[in-house]
Amino acid sequence: MKRELAILIIWMLVLWGLLLAPIGEDDVSGSVGFKHWDKIAHFGLFGVTGFVSTFGISFFRALRSRILFAMILGLLLAVCTEGAQSLIGFRNGSPYDLVADIAGLSAALLLYVLLHRRWTGRALG
């Protein structure tokens, strides 16, 4: 249990580091060759957040509780990072990034539930 929680905390620090680093959309767009690469990055980062947070709080026995916790934590992280990005000079908060965050989180949690159901044969509980 402690190891899973430590992984969650480390991931949250990595996530904040990546989302608040002095990397602008214009800095990477030219080298990647795709203008909205950051939306894919936000989707992926929050997808990982959904998996890690559901896995990291294994002290909640019921999957429904773990999913609810992961949703609340992911939404809180998404709103806080976009708010923090709008406050620092070298980043911009964006409602489109927030949508990508929520979409990635939702897709990961849905996939987690479907995989859990397939592996265990049980629905949410």
Backbone atoms as SQL, in Angstrom:
CREATE TABLE atoms (id INTEGER PRIMARY KEY, chain TEXT, resi INTEGER, resn TEXT, atom TEXT, x REAL, y REAL, z REAL);
INSERT INTO atoms VALUES
  (1, 'A', 1, 'MET', 'N', 0.822, -1.188, 0.000),
  (2, 'A', 1, 'MET', 'CA', 0.000, 0.000, 0.000),
  (3, 'A', 1, 'MET', 'C', 0.868, 1.255, 0.000),
  (4, 'A', 2, 'LYS', 'N', 1.932, 1.267, 0.779),
  (5, 'A', 2, 'LYS', 'CA', 2.791, 2.444, 0.836),
  (6, 'A', 2, 'LYS', 'C', 3.490, 2.681, -0.497),
  (7, 'A', 3, 'ARG', 'N', 3.886, 1.597, -1.174),
  (8, 'A', 3, 'ARG', 'CA', 4.581, 1.738, -2.449),
  (9, 'A', 3, 'ARG', 'C', 3.661, 2.358, -3.499),
  (10, 'A', 4, 'GLU', 'N', 2.401, 1.908, -3.566),
  (11, 'A', 4, 'GLU', 'CA', 1.462, 2.449, -4.540),
  (12, 'A', 4, 'GLU', 'C', 1.199, 3.930, -4.295),
  (13, 'A', 5, 'LEU', 'N', 1.065, 4.297, -3.021),
  (14, 'A', 5, 'LEU', 'CA', 0.834, 5.693, -2.673),
  (15, 'A', 5, 'LEU', 'C', 2.063, 6.541, -3.001),
  (16, 'A', 6, 'ALA', 'N', 3.248, 5.994, -2.776),
  (17, 'A', 6, 'ALA', 'CA', 4.483, 6.713, -3.117),
  (18, 'A', 6, 'ALA', 'C', 4.568, 6.931, -4.627),
  (19, 'A', 7, 'ILE', 'N', 4.169, 5.942, -5.407),
  (20, 'A', 7, 'ILE', 'CA', 4.171, 6.085, -6.866),
  (21, 'A', 7, 'ILE', 'C', 3.215, 7.195, -7.278),
  (22, 'A', 8, 'LEU', 'N', 2.053, 7.249, -6.653),
  (23, 'A', 8, 'LEU', 'CA', 1.082, 8.312, -6.952),
  (24, 'A', 8, 'LEU', 'C', 1.663, 9.687, -6.634),
  (25, 'A', 9, 'ILE', 'N', 2.295, 9.829, -5.501),
  (26, 'A', 9, 'ILE', 'CA', 2.866, 11.119, -5.109),
  (27, 'A', 9, 'ILE', 'C', 3.990, 11.518, -6.063),
  (28, 'A', 10, 'ILE', 'N', 4.848, 10.574, -6.411),
  (29, 'A', 10, 'ILE', 'CA', 5.933, 10.863, -7.353),
  (30, 'A', 10, 'ILE', 'C', 5.358, 11.262, -8.706),
  (31, 'A', 11, 'TRP', 'N', 4.319, 10.543, -9.173),
  (32, 'A', 11, 'TRP', 'CA', 3.717, 10.896, -10.460),
  (33, 'A', 11, 'TRP', 'C', 3.132, 12.305, -10.433),
  (34, 'A', 12, 'MET', 'N', 2.484, 12.670, -9.321),
  (35, 'A', 12, 'MET', 'CA', 1.906, 14.005, -9.228),
  (36, 'A', 12, 'MET', 'C', 2.999, 15.073, -9.306),
  (37, 'A', 13, 'LEU', 'N', 4.140, 14.828, -8.690),
  (38, 'A', 13, 'LEU', 'CA', 5.256, 15.775, -8.762),
  (39, 'A', 13, 'LEU', 'C', 5.811, 15.864, -10.182),
  (40, 'A', 14, 'VAL', 'N', 5.931, 14.710, -10.851),
  (41, 'A', 14, 'VAL', 'CA', 6.387, 14.697, -12.241),
  (42, 'A', 14, 'VAL', 'C', 5.395, 15.450, -13.126),
  (43, 'A', 15, 'LEU', 'N', 4.112, 15.197, -12.924),
  (44, 'A', 15, 'LEU', 'CA', 3.069, 15.868, -13.702),
  (45, 'A', 15, 'LEU', 'C', 3.154, 17.375, -13.542),
  (46, 'A', 16, 'TRP', 'N', 3.247, 17.842, -12.314),
  (47, 'A', 16, 'TRP', 'CA', 3.349, 19.281, -12.077),
  (48, 'A', 16, 'TRP', 'C', 4.623, 19.837, -12.691),
  (49, 'A', 17, 'GLY', 'N', 5.709, 19.090, -12.593),
  (50, 'A', 17, 'GLY', 'CA', 6.956, 19.539, -13.199),
  (51, 'A', 17, 'GLY', 'C', 6.840, 19.688, -14.700),
  (52, 'A', 18, 'LEU', 'N', 6.199, 18.726, -15.345),
  (53, 'A', 18, 'LEU', 'CA', 6.035, 18.787, -16.799),
  (54, 'A', 18, 'LEU', 'C', 5.079, 19.904, -17.222),
  (55, 'A', 19, 'LEU', 'N', 3.996, 20.049, -16.491),
  (56, 'A', 19, 'LEU', 'CA', 2.986, 21.029, -16.889),
  (57, 'A', 19, 'LEU', 'C', 3.350, 22.467, -16.527),
  (58, 'A', 20, 'LEU', 'N', 4.296, 22.632, -15.616),
  (59, 'A', 20, 'LEU', 'CA', 4.686, 23.987, -15.221),
  (60, 'A', 20, 'LEU', 'C', 6.100, 24.332, -15.679),
  (61, 'A', 21, 'ALA', 'N', 6.714, 23.459, -16.461),
  (62, 'A', 21, 'ALA', 'CA', 8.061, 23.729, -16.984),
  (63, 'A', 21, 'ALA', 'C', 8.003, 24.866, -17.995),
  (64, 'A', 22, 'PRO', 'N', 9.109, 25.562, -18.161),
  (65, 'A', 22, 'PRO', 'CA', 9.116, 26.690, -19.108),
  (66, 'A', 22, 'PRO', 'C', 9.208, 26.235, -20.567),
  (67, 'A', 23, 'ILE', 'N', 8.188, 25.502, -20.993),
  (68, 'A', 23, 'ILE', 'CA', 8.102, 25.035, -22.373),
  (69, 'A', 23, 'ILE', 'C', 6.845, 25.648, -22.963),
  (70, 'A', 24, 'GLY', 'N', 7.009, 26.452, -23.972),
  (71, 'A', 24, 'GLY', 'CA', 5.860, 27.065, -24.624),
  (72, 'A', 24, 'GLY', 'C', 5.418, 26.242, -25.818),
  (73, 'A', 25, 'GLU', 'N', 4.166, 26.411, -26.219),
  (74, 'A', 25, 'GLU', 'CA', 3.638, 25.683, -27.375),
  (75, 'A', 25, 'GLU', 'C', 4.433, 26.004, -28.631),
  (76, 'A', 26, 'ASP', 'N', 4.859, 27.257, -28.767),
  (77, 'A', 26, 'ASP', 'CA', 5.624, 27.659, -29.949),
  (78, 'A', 26, 'ASP', 'C', 7.016, 27.024, -29.967),
  (79, 'A', 27, 'ASP', 'N', 7.577, 26.732, -28.787),
  (80, 'A', 27, 'ASP', 'CA', 8.911, 26.137, -28.703),
  (81, 'A', 27, 'ASP', 'C', 8.959, 24.759, -29.336),
  (82, 'A', 28, 'VAL', 'N', 7.895, 23.999, -29.193),
  (83, 'A', 28, 'VAL', 'CA', 7.902, 22.609, -29.635),
  (84, 'A', 28, 'VAL', 'C', 7.144, 22.416, -30.947),
  (85, 'A', 29, 'SER', 'N', 6.174, 23.254, -31.238),
  (86, 'A', 29, 'SER', 'CA', 5.327, 23.057, -32.414),
  (87, 'A', 29, 'SER', 'C', 6.127, 22.909, -33.699),
  (88, 'A', 30, 'GLY', 'N', 7.171, 23.748, -33.863),
  (89, 'A', 30, 'GLY', 'CA', 7.975, 23.683, -35.073),
  (90, 'A', 30, 'GLY', 'C', 8.748, 22.380, -35.192),
  (91, 'A', 31, 'SER', 'N', 9.316, 21.896, -34.094),
  (92, 'A', 31, 'SER', 'CA', 10.111, 20.668, -34.157),
  (93, 'A', 31, 'SER', 'C', 9.240, 19.422, -34.261),
  (94, 'A', 32, 'VAL', 'N', 8.051, 19.468, -33.707),
  (95, 'A', 32, 'VAL', 'CA', 7.147, 18.321, -33.775),
  (96, 'A', 32, 'VAL', 'C', 6.426, 18.289, -35.113),
  (97, 'A', 33, 'GLY', 'N', 6.155, 19.442, -35.666),
  (98, 'A', 33, 'GLY', 'CA', 5.462, 19.524, -36.943),
  (99, 'A', 33, 'GLY', 'C', 3.943, 19.445, -36.821),
  (100, 'A', 34, 'PHE', 'N', 3.435, 19.573, -35.615),
  (101, 'A', 34, 'PHE', 'CA', 1.998, 19.505, -35.369),
  (102, 'A', 34, 'PHE', 'C', 1.657, 20.612, -34.394),
  (103, 'A', 35, 'LYS', 'N', 0.757, 21.488, -34.779),
  (104, 'A', 35, 'LYS', 'CA', 0.495, 22.687, -33.992),
  (105, 'A', 35, 'LYS', 'C', -0.078, 22.397, -32.604),
  (106, 'A', 36, 'HIS', 'N', -0.972, 21.446, -32.495),
  (107, 'A', 36, 'HIS', 'CA', -1.652, 21.215, -31.210),
  (108, 'A', 36, 'HIS', 'C', -1.124, 19.970, -30.507),
  (109, 'A', 37, 'TRP', 'N', 0.166, 19.769, -30.537),
  (110, 'A', 37, 'TRP', 'CA', 0.790, 18.617, -29.890),
  (111, 'A', 37, 'TRP', 'C', 0.505, 18.598, -28.395),
  (112, 'A', 38, 'ASP', 'N', 0.353, 19.777, -27.802),
  (113, 'A', 38, 'ASP', 'CA', 0.163, 19.843, -26.355),
  (114, 'A', 38, 'ASP', 'C', -1.168, 19.238, -25.915),
  (115, 'A', 39, 'LYS', 'N', -2.176, 19.235, -26.784),
  (116, 'A', 39, 'LYS', 'CA', -3.454, 18.608, -26.424),
  (117, 'A', 39, 'LYS', 'C', -3.277, 17.096, -26.290),
  (118, 'A', 40, 'ILE', 'N', -2.476, 16.514, -27.173),
  (119, 'A', 40, 'ILE', 'CA', -2.182, 15.083, -27.083),
  (120, 'A', 40, 'ILE', 'C', -1.379, 14.805, -25.815),
  (121, 'A', 41, 'ALA', 'N', -0.441, 15.692, -25.502),
  (122, 'A', 41, 'ALA', 'CA', 0.354, 15.528, -24.287),
  (123, 'A', 41, 'ALA', 'C', -0.533, 15.604, -23.041),
  (124, 'A', 42, 'HIS', 'N', -1.439, 16.578, -23.007),
  (125, 'A', 42, 'HIS', 'CA', -2.351, 16.698, -21.862),
  (126, 'A', 42, 'HIS', 'C', -3.231, 15.454, -21.745),
  (127, 'A', 43, 'PHE', 'N', -3.761, 14.981, -22.865),
  (128, 'A', 43, 'PHE', 'CA', -4.594, 13.774, -22.864),
  (129, 'A', 43, 'PHE', 'C', -3.803, 12.595, -22.279),
  (130, 'A', 44, 'GLY', 'N', -2.589, 12.404, -22.751),
  (131, 'A', 44, 'GLY', 'CA', -1.765, 11.290, -22.275),
  (132, 'A', 44, 'GLY', 'C', -1.360, 11.416, -20.827),
  (133, 'A', 45, 'LEU', 'N', -0.957, 12.609, -20.419),
  (134, 'A', 45, 'LEU', 'CA', -0.530, 12.806, -19.030),
  (135, 'A', 45, 'LEU', 'C', -1.673, 12.548, -18.057),
  (136, 'A', 46, 'PHE', 'N', -2.854, 13.013, -18.401),
  (137, 'A', 46, 'PHE', 'CA', -3.978, 12.796, -17.488),
  (138, 'A', 46, 'PHE', 'C', -4.558, 11.387, -17.618),
  (139, 'A', 47, 'GLY', 'N', -4.310, 10.734, -18.743),
  (140, 'A', 47, 'GLY', 'CA', -4.634, 9.312, -18.832),
  (141, 'A', 47, 'GLY', 'C', -3.783, 8.514, -17.862),
  (142, 'A', 48, 'VAL', 'N', -2.497, 8.802, -17.844),
  (143, 'A', 48, 'VAL', 'CA', -1.597, 8.144, -16.884),
  (144, 'A', 48, 'VAL', 'C', -2.014, 8.490, -15.461),
  (145, 'A', 49, 'THR', 'N', -2.413, 9.730, -15.246),
  (146, 'A', 49, 'THR', 'CA', -2.863, 10.141, -13.917),
  (147, 'A', 49, 'THR', 'C', -4.064, 9.315, -13.464),
  (148, 'A', 50, 'GLY', 'N', -4.992, 9.049, -14.370),
  (149, 'A', 50, 'GLY', 'CA', -6.154, 8.227, -14.019),
  (150, 'A', 50, 'GLY', 'C', -5.753, 6.829, -13.587),
  (151, 'A', 51, 'PHE', 'N', -4.870, 6.204, -14.357),
  (152, 'A', 51, 'PHE', 'CA', -4.414, 4.855, -13.996),
  (153, 'A', 51, 'PHE', 'C', -3.637, 4.856, -12.684),
  (154, 'A', 52, 'VAL', 'N', -2.686, 5.765, -12.561),
  (155, 'A', 52, 'VAL', 'CA', -1.820, 5.784, -11.379),
  (156, 'A', 52, 'VAL', 'C', -2.619, 6.109, -10.123),
  (157, 'A', 53, 'SER', 'N', -3.558, 7.030, -10.216),
  (158, 'A', 53, 'SER', 'CA', -4.327, 7.385, -9.023),
  (159, 'A', 53, 'SER', 'C', -5.288, 6.271, -8.619),
  (160, 'A', 54, 'THR', 'N', -5.847, 5.560, -9.577),
  (161, 'A', 54, 'THR', 'CA', -6.723, 4.436, -9.234),
  (162, 'A', 54, 'THR', 'C', -5.910, 3.305, -8.610),
  (163, 'A', 55, 'PHE', 'N', -4.739, 3.064, -9.145),
  (164, 'A', 55, 'PHE', 'CA', -3.837, 2.039, -8.620),
  (165, 'A', 55, 'PHE', 'C', -3.244, 2.473, -7.278),
  (166, 'A', 56, 'GLY', 'N', -2.938, 3.754, -7.150),
  (167, 'A', 56, 'GLY', 'CA', -2.202, 4.251, -5.993),
  (168, 'A', 56, 'GLY', 'C', -2.986, 4.323, -4.707),
  (169, 'A', 57, 'ILE', 'N', -4.275, 4.240, -4.778),
  (170, 'A', 57, 'ILE', 'CA', -5.071, 4.320, -3.541),
  (171, 'A', 57, 'ILE', 'C', -5.762, 2.989, -3.284),
  (172, 'A', 58, 'SER', 'N', -4.976, 1.961, -3.304),
  (173, 'A', 58, 'SER', 'CA', -5.515, 0.616, -3.149),
  (174, 'A', 58, 'SER', 'C', -6.104, 0.376, -1.762),
  (175, 'A', 59, 'PHE', 'N', -5.911, 1.307, -0.822),
  (176, 'A', 59, 'PHE', 'CA', -6.514, 1.135, 0.492),
  (177, 'A', 59, 'PHE', 'C', -8.026, 1.279, 0.432),
  (178, 'A', 60, 'PHE', 'N', -8.557, 1.887, -0.636),
  (179, 'A', 60, 'PHE', 'CA', -9.994, 1.831, -0.876),
  (180, 'A', 60, 'PHE', 'C', -10.283, 0.489, -1.525),
  (181, 'A', 61, 'ARG', 'N', -11.043, -0.341, -0.904),
  (182, 'A', 61, 'ARG', 'CA', -11.300, -1.685, -1.428),
  (183, 'A', 61, 'ARG', 'C', -12.253, -1.660, -2.629),
  (184, 'A', 62, 'ALA', 'N', -13.271, -0.839, -2.549),
  (185, 'A', 62, 'ALA', 'CA', -14.272, -0.811, -3.618),
  (186, 'A', 62, 'ALA', 'C', -13.731, -0.042, -4.823),
  (187, 'A', 63, 'LEU', 'N', -13.862, -0.643, -5.984),
  (188, 'A', 63, 'LEU', 'CA', -13.406, 0.007, -7.214),
  (189, 'A', 63, 'LEU', 'C', -14.137, 1.323, -7.438),
  (190, 'A', 64, 'ARG', 'N', -15.390, 1.365, -7.114),
  (191, 'A', 64, 'ARG', 'CA', -16.177, 2.593, -7.268),
  (192, 'A', 64, 'ARG', 'C', -15.555, 3.745, -6.473),
  (193, 'A', 65, 'SER', 'N', -15.100, 3.475, -5.272),
  (194, 'A', 65, 'SER', 'CA', -14.452, 4.504, -4.445),
  (195, 'A', 65, 'SER', 'C', -13.135, 4.951, -5.051),
  (196, 'A', 66, 'ARG', 'N', -12.374, 4.007, -5.584),
  (197, 'A', 66, 'ARG', 'CA', -11.087, 4.345, -6.206),
  (198, 'A', 66, 'ARG', 'C', -11.300, 5.186, -7.466),
  (199, 'A', 67, 'ILE', 'N', -12.306, 4.837, -8.266),
  (200, 'A', 67, 'ILE', 'CA', -12.603, 5.600, -9.475),
  (201, 'A', 67, 'ILE', 'C', -13.068, 7.007, -9.105),
  (202, 'A', 68, 'LEU', 'N', -13.931, 7.116, -8.110),
  (203, 'A', 68, 'LEU', 'CA', -14.412, 8.427, -7.673),
  (204, 'A', 68, 'LEU', 'C', -13.253, 9.281, -7.170),
  (205, 'A', 69, 'PHE', 'N', -12.365, 8.681, -6.375),
  (206, 'A', 69, 'PHE', 'CA', -11.198, 9.407, -5.893),
  (207, 'A', 69, 'PHE', 'C', -10.328, 9.864, -7.057),
  (208, 'A', 70, 'ALA', 'N', -10.093, 8.978, -8.015),
  (209, 'A', 70, 'ALA', 'CA', -9.253, 9.314, -9.178),
  (210, 'A', 70, 'ALA', 'C', -9.883, 10.437, -9.991),
  (211, 'A', 71, 'MET', 'N', -11.204, 10.420, -10.140),
  (212, 'A', 71, 'MET', 'CA', -11.890, 11.489, -10.881),
  (213, 'A', 71, 'MET', 'C', -11.726, 12.832, -10.168),
  (214, 'A', 72, 'ILE', 'N', -11.949, 12.832, -8.876),
  (215, 'A', 72, 'ILE', 'CA', -11.850, 14.077, -8.111),
  (216, 'A', 72, 'ILE', 'C', -10.410, 14.585, -8.119),
  (217, 'A', 73, 'LEU', 'N', -9.455, 13.696, -7.878),
  (218, 'A', 73, 'LEU', 'CA', -8.048, 14.099, -7.874),
  (219, 'A', 73, 'LEU', 'C', -7.632, 14.616, -9.247),
  (220, 'A', 74, 'GLY', 'N', -7.999, 13.902, -10.305),
  (221, 'A', 74, 'GLY', 'CA', -7.639, 14.316, -11.659),
  (222, 'A', 74, 'GLY', 'C', -8.238, 15.655, -12.035),
  (223, 'A', 75, 'LEU', 'N', -9.511, 15.855, -11.708),
  (224, 'A', 75, 'LEU', 'CA', -10.156, 17.138, -11.997),
  (225, 'A', 75, 'LEU', 'C', -9.511, 18.276, -11.210),
  (226, 'A', 76, 'LEU', 'N', -9.202, 18.008, -9.955),
  (227, 'A', 76, 'LEU', 'CA', -8.546, 19.010, -9.124),
  (228, 'A', 76, 'LEU', 'C', -7.168, 19.364, -9.694),
  (229, 'A', 77, 'LEU', 'N', -6.406, 18.353, -10.076),
  (230, 'A', 77, 'LEU', 'CA', -5.088, 18.595, -10.670),
  (231, 'A', 77, 'LEU', 'C', -5.207, 19.368, -11.982),
  (232, 'A', 78, 'ALA', 'N', -6.180, 19.007, -12.802),
  (233, 'A', 78, 'ALA', 'CA', -6.361, 19.679, -14.096),
  (234, 'A', 78, 'ALA', 'C', -6.694, 21.154, -13.904),
  (235, 'A', 79, 'VAL', 'N', -7.639, 21.449, -13.038),
  (236, 'A', 79, 'VAL', 'CA', -8.037, 22.833, -12.804),
  (237, 'A', 79, 'VAL', 'C', -6.887, 23.621, -12.179),
  (238, 'A', 80, 'CYS', 'N', -6.201, 23.012, -11.214),
  (239, 'A', 80, 'CYS', 'CA', -5.096, 23.716, -10.547),
  (240, 'A', 80, 'CYS', 'C', -3.923, 23.967, -11.493),
  (241, 'A', 81, 'THR', 'N', -3.590, 23.003, -12.339),
  (242, 'A', 81, 'THR', 'CA', -2.460, 23.220, -13.250),
  (243, 'A', 81, 'THR', 'C', -2.794, 24.277, -14.296),
  (244, 'A', 82, 'GLU', 'N', -4.009, 24.264, -14.811),
  (245, 'A', 82, 'GLU', 'CA', -4.377, 25.300, -15.778),
  (246, 'A', 82, 'GLU', 'C', -4.406, 26.672, -15.111),
  (247, 'A', 83, 'GLY', 'N', -4.878, 26.726, -13.885),
  (248, 'A', 83, 'GLY', 'CA', -4.848, 27.990, -13.142),
  (249, 'A', 83, 'GLY', 'C', -3.429, 28.457, -12.884),
  (250, 'A', 84, 'ALA', 'N', -2.562, 27.539, -12.494),
  (251, 'A', 84, 'ALA', 'CA', -1.160, 27.891, -12.244),
  (252, 'A', 84, 'ALA', 'C', -0.470, 28.321, -13.536),
  (253, 'A', 85, 'GLN', 'N', -0.780, 27.653, -14.643),
  (254, 'A', 85, 'GLN', 'CA', -0.178, 28.039, -15.918),
  (255, 'A', 85, 'GLN', 'C', -0.589, 29.454, -16.318),
  (256, 'A', 86, 'SER', 'N', -1.795, 29.848, -15.987),
  (257, 'A', 86, 'SER', 'CA', -2.240, 31.195, -16.357),
  (258, 'A', 86, 'SER', 'C', -1.579, 32.260, -15.478),
  (259, 'A', 87, 'LEU', 'N', -1.028, 31.858, -14.339),
  (260, 'A', 87, 'LEU', 'CA', -0.405, 32.821, -13.434),
  (261, 'A', 87, 'LEU', 'C', 1.084, 33.015, -13.695),
  (262, 'A', 88, 'ILE', 'N', 1.729, 32.047, -14.357),
  (263, 'A', 88, 'ILE', 'CA', 3.157, 32.190, -14.611),
  (264, 'A', 88, 'ILE', 'C', 3.363, 32.739, -16.024),
  (265, 'A', 89, 'GLY', 'N', 4.386, 33.539, -16.185),
  (266, 'A', 89, 'GLY', 'CA', 4.566, 34.293, -17.418),
  (267, 'A', 89, 'GLY', 'C', 4.891, 33.476, -18.650),
  (268, 'A', 90, 'PHE', 'N', 5.566, 32.356, -18.502),
  (269, 'A', 90, 'PHE', 'CA', 6.015, 31.605, -19.672),
  (270, 'A', 90, 'PHE', 'C', 5.059, 30.499, -20.088),
  (271, 'A', 91, 'ARG', 'N', 3.925, 30.357, -19.432),
  (272, 'A', 91, 'ARG', 'CA', 2.912, 29.370, -19.801),
  (273, 'A', 91, 'ARG', 'C', 1.565, 30.066, -19.917),
  (274, 'A', 92, 'ASN', 'N', 0.637, 29.421, -20.592),
  (275, 'A', 92, 'ASN', 'CA', -0.718, 29.954, -20.737),
  (276, 'A', 92, 'ASN', 'C', -1.723, 28.891, -20.329),
  (277, 'A', 93, 'GLY', 'N', -2.651, 29.260, -19.478),
  (278, 'A', 93, 'GLY', 'CA', -3.749, 28.362, -19.163),
  (279, 'A', 93, 'GLY', 'C', -4.728, 28.354, -20.323),
  (280, 'A', 94, 'SER', 'N', -5.309, 27.203, -20.603),
  (281, 'A', 94, 'SER', 'CA', -6.195, 27.099, -21.747),
  (282, 'A', 94, 'SER', 'C', -7.389, 26.216, -21.418),
  (283, 'A', 95, 'PRO', 'N', -8.591, 26.660, -21.757),
  (284, 'A', 95, 'PRO', 'CA', -9.750, 25.784, -21.546),
  (285, 'A', 95, 'PRO', 'C', -9.676, 24.536, -22.434),
  (286, 'A', 96, 'TYR', 'N', -8.998, 24.630, -23.582),
  (287, 'A', 96, 'TYR', 'CA', -8.851, 23.463, -24.458),
  (288, 'A', 96, 'TYR', 'C', -7.914, 22.427, -23.837),
  (289, 'A', 97, 'ASP', 'N', -6.891, 22.900, -23.129),
  (290, 'A', 97, 'ASP', 'CA', -6.027, 21.979, -22.401),
  (291, 'A', 97, 'ASP', 'C', -6.818, 21.283, -21.291),
  (292, 'A', 98, 'LEU', 'N', -7.684, 22.039, -20.634),
  (293, 'A', 98, 'LEU', 'CA', -8.521, 21.461, -19.578),
  (294, 'A', 98, 'LEU', 'C', -9.436, 20.379, -20.153),
  (295, 'A', 99, 'VAL', 'N', -10.000, 20.622, -21.319),
  (296, 'A', 99, 'VAL', 'CA', -10.844, 19.617, -21.977),
  (297, 'A', 99, 'VAL', 'C', -10.020, 18.373, -22.311),
  (298, 'A', 100, 'ALA', 'N', -8.799, 18.572, -22.809),
  (299, 'A', 100, 'ALA', 'CA', -7.925, 17.438, -23.113),
  (300, 'A', 100, 'ALA', 'C', -7.565, 16.673, -21.846),
  (301, 'A', 101, 'ASP', 'N', -7.334, 17.385, -20.738),
  (302, 'A', 101, 'ASP', 'CA', -7.043, 16.741, -19.449),
  (303, 'A', 101, 'ASP', 'C', -8.209, 15.852, -19.023),
  (304, 'A', 102, 'ILE', 'N', -9.406, 16.401, -19.076),
  (305, 'A', 102, 'ILE', 'CA', -10.599, 15.672, -18.638),
  (306, 'A', 102, 'ILE', 'C', -10.872, 14.491, -19.564),
  (307, 'A', 103, 'ALA', 'N', -10.661, 14.683, -20.861),
  (308, 'A', 103, 'ALA', 'CA', -10.873, 13.587, -21.812),
  (309, 'A', 103, 'ALA', 'C', -9.885, 12.449, -21.563),
  (310, 'A', 104, 'GLY', 'N', -8.624, 12.767, -21.335),
  (311, 'A', 104, 'GLY', 'CA', -7.624, 11.741, -21.053),
  (312, 'A', 104, 'GLY', 'C', -7.914, 11.006, -19.757),
  (313, 'A', 105, 'LEU', 'N', -8.294, 11.751, -18.731),
  (314, 'A', 105, 'LEU', 'CA', -8.644, 11.153, -17.444),
  (315, 'A', 105, 'LEU', 'C', -9.853, 10.230, -17.596),
  (316, 'A', 106, 'SER', 'N', -10.881, 10.706, -18.268),
  (317, 'A', 106, 'SER', 'CA', -12.107, 9.918, -18.457),
  (318, 'A', 106, 'SER', 'C', -11.845, 8.655, -19.264),
  (319, 'A', 107, 'ALA', 'N', -11.075, 8.772, -20.337),
  (320, 'A', 107, 'ALA', 'CA', -10.768, 7.605, -21.166),
  (321, 'A', 107, 'ALA', 'C', -9.989, 6.562, -20.372),
  (322, 'A', 108, 'ALA', 'N', -9.033, 7.009, -19.579),
  (323, 'A', 108, 'ALA', 'CA', -8.236, 6.072, -18.789),
  (324, 'A', 108, 'ALA', 'C', -9.084, 5.376, -17.732),
  (325, 'A', 109, 'LEU', 'N', -9.961, 6.121, -17.070),
  (326, 'A', 109, 'LEU', 'CA', -10.791, 5.506, -16.038),
  (327, 'A', 109, 'LEU', 'C', -11.795, 4.527, -16.642),
  (328, 'A', 110, 'LEU', 'N', -12.348, 4.867, -17.788),
  (329, 'A', 110, 'LEU', 'CA', -13.257, 3.941, -18.477),
  (330, 'A', 110, 'LEU', 'C', -12.505, 2.673, -18.872),
  (331, 'A', 111, 'LEU', 'N', -11.319, 2.828, -19.421),
  (332, 'A', 111, 'LEU', 'CA', -10.509, 1.668, -19.787),
  (333, 'A', 111, 'LEU', 'C', -10.165, 0.833, -18.565),
  (334, 'A', 112, 'TYR', 'N', -9.834, 1.481, -17.460),
  (335, 'A', 112, 'TYR', 'CA', -9.517, 0.771, -16.219),
  (336, 'A', 112, 'TYR', 'C', -10.706, -0.068, -15.767),
  (337, 'A', 113, 'VAL', 'N', -11.897, 0.524, -15.785),
  (338, 'A', 113, 'VAL', 'CA', -13.105, -0.199, -15.367),
  (339, 'A', 113, 'VAL', 'C', -13.371, -1.379, -16.293),
  (340, 'A', 114, 'LEU', 'N', -13.236, -1.172, -17.601),
  (341, 'A', 114, 'LEU', 'CA', -13.471, -2.258, -18.563),
  (342, 'A', 114, 'LEU', 'C', -12.465, -3.393, -18.379),
  (343, 'A', 115, 'LEU', 'N', -11.203, -3.042, -18.165),
  (344, 'A', 115, 'LEU', 'CA', -10.184, -4.078, -17.936),
  (345, 'A', 115, 'LEU', 'C', -10.428, -4.804, -16.619),
  (346, 'A', 116, 'HIS', 'N', -10.792, -4.065, -15.593),
  (347, 'A', 116, 'HIS', 'CA', -11.092, -4.675, -14.296),
  (348, 'A', 116, 'HIS', 'C', -12.254, -5.651, -14.423),
  (349, 'A', 117, 'ARG', 'N', -13.259, -5.228, -15.144),
  (350, 'A', 117, 'ARG', 'CA', -14.429, -6.088, -15.338),
  (351, 'A', 117, 'ARG', 'C', -14.066, -7.359, -16.100),
  (352, 'A', 118, 'ARG', 'N', -13.215, -7.198, -17.108),
  (353, 'A', 118, 'ARG', 'CA', -12.816, -8.364, -17.912),
  (354, 'A', 118, 'ARG', 'C', -11.956, -9.338, -17.101),
  (355, 'A', 119, 'TRP', 'N', -11.013, -8.791, -16.313),
  (356, 'A', 119, 'TRP', 'CA', -10.102, -9.639, -15.560),
  (357, 'A', 119, 'TRP', 'C', -10.757, -10.294, -14.360),
  (358, 'A', 120, 'THR', 'N', -11.663, -9.572, -13.702),
  (359, 'A', 120, 'THR', 'CA', -12.256, -10.117, -12.485),
  (360, 'A', 120, 'THR', 'C', -13.648, -10.661, -12.690),
  (361, 'A', 121, 'GLY', 'N', -14.315, -10.241, -13.771),
  (362, 'A', 121, 'GLY', 'CA', -15.695, -10.668, -14.003),
  (363, 'A', 121, 'GLY', 'C', -16.692, -9.929, -13.138),
  (364, 'A', 122, 'ARG', 'N', -16.226, -8.891, -12.434),
  (365, 'A', 122, 'ARG', 'CA', -17.106, -8.121, -11.545),
  (366, 'A', 122, 'ARG', 'C', -17.268, -6.698, -12.054),
  (367, 'A', 123, 'ALA', 'N', -18.425, -6.158, -11.842),
  (368, 'A', 123, 'ALA', 'CA', -18.675, -4.757, -12.182),
  (369, 'A', 123, 'ALA', 'C', -18.188, -3.874, -11.042),
  (370, 'A', 124, 'LEU', 'N', -18.474, -2.599, -11.133),
  (371, 'A', 124, 'LEU', 'CA', -18.089, -1.688, -10.051),
  (372, 'A', 124, 'LEU', 'C', -18.688, -2.151, -8.740),
  (373, 'A', 125, 'GLY', 'N', -17.939, -1.973, -7.695),
  (374, 'A', 125, 'GLY', 'CA', -18.454, -2.361, -6.390),
  (375, 'A', 125, 'GLY', 'C', -17.629, -1.840, -5.271);
